[in-house]
Amino acid sequence: MPKLYLASKSPRRREILASMGVTDIALLVNGPLTPGAFAGDEVQLTDEAPEDYVLRTATDKALQAIERIRSMNLTAAPVLAADTVVILKGEILGKPADREEARSFMARLSNQTHEVRTAVVVGTSIEDLASEVSVSHVHFCHLEPEAIEAYINTSEPYDKAGGYGIQGLAGLFIDRIEGSYSGIMGLPVFETGRLLKRFNVI
């Protein structure tokens, strides 16, 4: 019996939960309960602020997961959903579609401070959903074109918000952060812990 349903395809989120002692996890996907993606990225609505977008998408994923649990008559347990966005000068930088976009993201992030927001939503029904949002600021050093080319030649940029992972090679580009390192990875430990305690998961 799972203690928690995770509506996320991110292995980093599973690893962070395991580091918090939460290992009895079922992954919810579009089909049987097997490892894989649950929900894809959603489109930002017209005039929707980045801070509203990230909370909405995390909430939508949680509600989809709760409905799937109900429709499949699965064992009751809280659902955790999360979403992370990289925001530069008010614009969301999503997952780069190709090398050109990855190169553009790195060039724009070079020698700039950007914001990373991660929204976490936990609940068992629409009535008891609870959420927390972690806000961090990340500063990239100046990136030479050669460094950008070397980075986009790896597989790292293409499945991550903003085109980089702080826990990987891109950590070499970051000279300072303000906020939550785990939140920048995709699941802030402090905020997630507070939510999971409310639902007696930890």
C-alpha positions as CSV (number, residue, x, y, z in Angstrom):
1,M,0.0,0.0,0.0
2,P,1.5,3.3,-1.0
3,K,1.9,6.1,1.5
4,L,2.0,8.6,-1.4
5,Y,1.0,8.9,-5.0
6,L,3.5,10.9,-7.1
7,A,2.1,12.7,-10.1
8,S,5.5,13.4,-11.7
9,K,7.9,11.8,-14.2
10,S,10.9,13.4,-12.5
11,P,13.5,11.0,-11.1
12,R,14.9,13.9,-9.1
13,R,11.7,14.3,-7.2
14,R,11.6,10.6,-6.4
15,E,15.2,10.8,-5.2
16,I,14.4,13.9,-3.0
17,L,11.4,12.1,-1.5
18,A,13.6,9.1,-0.8
19,S,16.1,11.3,1.0
20,M,13.2,12.5,3.2
21,G,12.4,8.9,4.1
22,V,9.4,8.6,1.8
23,T,9.9,5.4,-0.2
24,D,6.4,3.8,-0.3
25,I,5.5,5.7,-3.5
26,A,3.2,4.8,-6.4
27,L,3.8,6.6,-9.6
28,L,0.7,7.7,-11.4
29,V,0.8,7.6,-15.2
30,N,-1.6,7.7,-18.1
31,G,-2.4,4.0,-17.8
32,P,-1.2,1.3,-15.3
33,L,0.8,2.2,-12.3
34,T,4.2,1.9,-13.8
35,P,7.2,4.3,-13.9
36,G,6.8,7.0,-16.5
37,A,5.2,10.4,-17.2
38,F,1.9,11.4,-15.7
39,A,1.1,14.8,-17.3
40,G,2.8,16.9,-19.9
41,D,3.7,20.6,-19.6
42,E,0.8,22.9,-19.9
43,V,0.5,26.0,-22.0
44,Q,0.8,29.3,-20.3
45,L,-2.5,31.2,-20.6
46,T,-2.7,34.6,-22.1
47,D,-1.7,37.3,-19.6
48,E,-1.1,34.6,-17.0
49,A,1.7,35.6,-14.6
50,P,4.5,33.0,-14.1
51,E,3.7,32.7,-10.4
52,D,0.1,31.9,-11.2
53,Y,1.1,29.5,-14.0
54,V,3.3,27.3,-11.8
55,L,0.7,26.9,-9.1
56,R,-2.1,26.2,-11.6
57,T,-0.1,23.5,-13.4
58,A,0.9,21.8,-10.1
59,T,-2.7,21.9,-8.9
60,D,-4.0,20.6,-12.2
61,K,-1.7,17.6,-12.0
62,A,-2.8,16.9,-8.5
63,L,-6.5,17.0,-9.5
64,Q,-5.9,14.7,-12.5
65,A,-4.1,12.2,-10.2
66,I,-6.9,12.3,-7.6
67,E,-9.5,11.7,-10.3
68,R,-7.5,8.7,-11.6
69,I,-7.3,7.2,-8.1
70,R,-11.0,7.6,-7.8
71,S,-11.8,6.2,-11.2
72,M,-9.5,3.2,-10.8
73,N,-10.7,2.4,-7.2
74,L,-7.1,2.6,-6.0
75,T,-6.0,2.5,-2.4
76,A,-6.6,5.9,-0.8
77,A,-3.4,7.9,-0.1
78,P,-2.3,11.5,-0.6
79,V,-1.2,12.8,-4.0
80,L,1.9,15.0,-4.5
81,A,2.3,17.0,-7.6
82,A,4.8,19.7,-8.4
83,D,5.9,22.0,-11.1
84,T,9.1,24.1,-11.6
85,V,9.6,27.2,-13.7
86,V,12.6,29.3,-14.6
87,I,11.7,32.9,-14.9
88,L,14.0,35.5,-16.6
89,K,12.9,39.1,-16.7
90,G,9.3,38.0,-16.3
91,E,9.4,35.3,-19.0
92,I,9.1,31.6,-18.4
93,L,12.0,29.6,-20.0
94,G,10.6,26.1,-20.4
95,K,12.3,22.9,-21.6
96,P,14.3,23.7,-24.8
97,A,12.9,22.1,-27.8
98,D,16.2,21.8,-29.7
99,R,19.8,22.8,-29.7
100,E,19.1,26.3,-31.0
101,E,16.7,27.0,-28.1
102,A,19.1,25.5,-25.6
103,R,21.9,27.7,-26.9
104,S,19.6,30.8,-26.7
105,F,18.6,30.0,-23.1
106,M,22.2,29.6,-22.0
107,A,23.2,32.9,-23.7
108,R,20.3,34.7,-22.0
109,L,21.1,33.3,-18.6
110,S,24.7,34.2,-18.8
111,N,25.8,36.8,-16.2
112,Q,22.1,37.2,-15.1
113,T,20.1,36.4,-12.0
114,H,16.9,34.5,-12.7
115,E,14.1,33.2,-10.5
116,V,13.1,29.6,-9.9
117,R,9.7,28.8,-8.6
118,T,8.6,25.3,-7.6
119,A,4.9,24.8,-6.6
120,V,4.1,21.7,-4.5
121,V,0.5,20.5,-4.1
122,V,-0.6,17.7,-1.8
123,G,-4.0,16.3,-1.0
124,T,-6.5,13.5,-1.2
125,S,-9.4,15.5,-2.6
126,I,-10.3,18.9,-4.1
127,E,-11.5,19.9,-0.7
128,D,-8.3,19.3,1.2
129,L,-5.6,20.3,-1.3
130,A,-2.7,22.3,0.3
131,S,0.1,24.0,-1.5
132,E,3.5,25.7,-0.9
133,V,5.6,27.6,-3.4
134,S,9.4,27.9,-3.1
135,V,11.1,30.9,-4.6
136,S,14.8,31.0,-5.3
137,H,17.2,33.3,-7.1
138,V,20.1,31.8,-9.2
139,H,23.0,33.8,-10.7
140,F,24.9,32.5,-13.7
141,C,28.5,33.6,-14.3
142,H,29.5,34.9,-17.7
143,L,29.4,32.0,-20.2
144,E,31.8,32.0,-23.1
145,P,30.4,30.6,-26.4
146,E,32.7,27.6,-26.1
147,A,31.2,26.7,-22.7
148,I,27.7,27.0,-24.0
149,E,28.4,24.8,-27.0
150,A,30.0,22.1,-24.8
151,Y,27.0,22.1,-22.5
152,I,24.4,21.9,-25.2
153,N,26.3,19.0,-26.7
154,T,25.4,16.9,-23.6
155,S,21.9,15.5,-23.0
156,E,21.4,17.5,-19.8
157,P,19.6,20.7,-21.1
158,Y,16.7,19.1,-22.9
159,D,14.4,17.7,-20.2
160,K,14.8,20.5,-17.7
161,A,13.1,23.9,-17.1
162,G,15.3,26.7,-18.3
163,G,17.6,24.2,-20.1
164,Y,19.8,23.4,-17.2
165,G,20.1,21.2,-14.0
166,I,21.8,22.7,-11.0
167,Q,22.7,19.3,-9.7
168,G,24.6,18.5,-13.0
169,L,27.2,20.1,-15.2
170,A,25.4,23.4,-15.1
171,G,26.4,23.7,-11.4
172,L,29.8,24.9,-12.8
173,F,28.0,28.0,-14.2
174,I,26.3,29.1,-11.0
175,D,28.3,31.3,-8.6
176,R,25.5,31.9,-6.1
177,I,22.0,31.1,-5.1
178,E,19.5,32.6,-2.7
179,G,16.8,30.2,-1.6
180,S,16.3,26.4,-1.7
181,Y,18.8,24.2,-3.6
182,S,16.3,21.3,-3.5
183,G,13.6,23.7,-4.7
184,I,15.8,24.6,-7.7
185,M,16.2,20.8,-8.4
186,G,12.4,20.5,-8.5
187,L,11.1,19.7,-4.9
188,P,11.9,21.9,-2.0
189,V,12.5,19.7,1.1
190,F,11.3,22.2,3.7
191,E,8.0,23.1,2.1
192,T,7.3,19.6,1.0
193,G,8.0,18.3,4.5
194,R,5.5,20.7,5.9
195,L,2.8,19.5,3.5
196,L,3.6,15.8,4.0
197,K,3.4,16.2,7.8
198,R,-0.1,17.7,7.4
199,F,-1.2,14.4,5.7
200,N,0.8,12.1,8.1
201,V,3.1,10.9,5.4
202,I,6.1,11.7,7.4
